C-alpha cells in the first residue's frame, strides 16, 4: 500500500497472541491505560529525539484544498485502512515549500486502535529514516478523528500493478532487476541501521516506483524496532499479508 499509489486490498494477517504490544509505544499516563496521541503536539512529543526528518503537521482543511476536497476521480488506490488521493501543494499553501505533487493517505475515521497504531508507526519510522529507496513522508494530519499521511507522489505506481495487471508492454528484465536491486538496498538499509528496523510487510504492492522506475519501500505500519547491541532476536506477533509470509514464520505462532 504506499504513497503515492496503492495496490489491491489484500487482507493483512494479524493473529493474536500473548506477546507484548508492538512498537511504537503509546503515550502512557500514570494510573491510566496506554493511549495514542490525539493532536500534533503529542505526536511531536512522542517523536522526540528520534525525529531527524522534519514533518509538516497539516490541518484537515488544508488537505481538502490540496486534494480538491478528496475528489473520487483522484483516488489512487485503497485498502482496509482507507483511500489514497492524488494532491498538489502550491507555494501559497506552505511558504518555503516548492510546488509538489503528493499522495494523501486517509485512514477511515472509524478505524480501529490498531489502525491508529499503524498510522503512528509510519510517522515515527519515516520521521527518523531517510534513504533513496524508502518513500518520503512529507507530513501528517492528526486532528479530531482524522489520521492522514502525506507522501511524495510515485508516478509509476506499485510493482504489483506492473506485474499482475494486463499491460501492453511488460517490464523489460533490465528494469525488473533495477527494481529488485533498489528494494534490496532499502531492506539492507533498514537491517543495517544503527537501530535496525524489521519491515514485516515486504510485498509487491509495498514497493513503489518513481518516474524513472526507482524502487522505494512504503507502508511502515507494521514495522518494528529490531534487535540492538548484544540482542540476537526480538519477540513479535505474526504480522503481514497472507500468501507473502513464509510458512515457517506462520508456524511459530504459540498455542493459544
Secondary structure as GFF3:
##gff-version 3
##sequence-region A 1 256
A	DSSP	alpha_helix	40	47	.	.	.	ID=ss1
A	DSSP	three_ten_helix	48	50	.	.	.	ID=ss2
A	DSSP	beta_strand	56	57	.	.	.	ID=ss3
A	DSSP	alpha_helix	60	66	.	.	.	ID=ss4
A	DSSP	three_ten_helix	72	74	.	.	.	ID=ss5
A	DSSP	beta_strand	75	79	.	.	.	ID=ss6
A	DSSP	beta_strand	82	89	.	.	.	ID=ss7
A	DSSP	beta_strand	100	107	.	.	.	ID=ss8
A	DSSP	alpha_helix	113	126	.	.	.	ID=ss9
A	DSSP	beta_strand	137	143	.	.	.	ID=ss10
A	DSSP	beta_strand	146	152	.	.	.	ID=ss11
A	DSSP	beta_strand	157	158	.	.	.	ID=ss12
A	DSSP	alpha_helix	159	163	.	.	.	ID=ss13
A	DSSP	alpha_helix	173	192	.	.	.	ID=ss14
A	DSSP	beta_strand	197	198	.	.	.	ID=ss15
A	DSSP	three_ten_helix	204	206	.	.	.	ID=ss16
A	DSSP	beta_strand	207	209	.	.	.	ID=ss17
A	DSSP	beta_strand	215	217	.	.	.	ID=ss18
A	DSSP	beta_strand	224	225	.	.	.	ID=ss19
A	DSSP	alpha_helix	247	250	.	.	.	ID=ss20
###
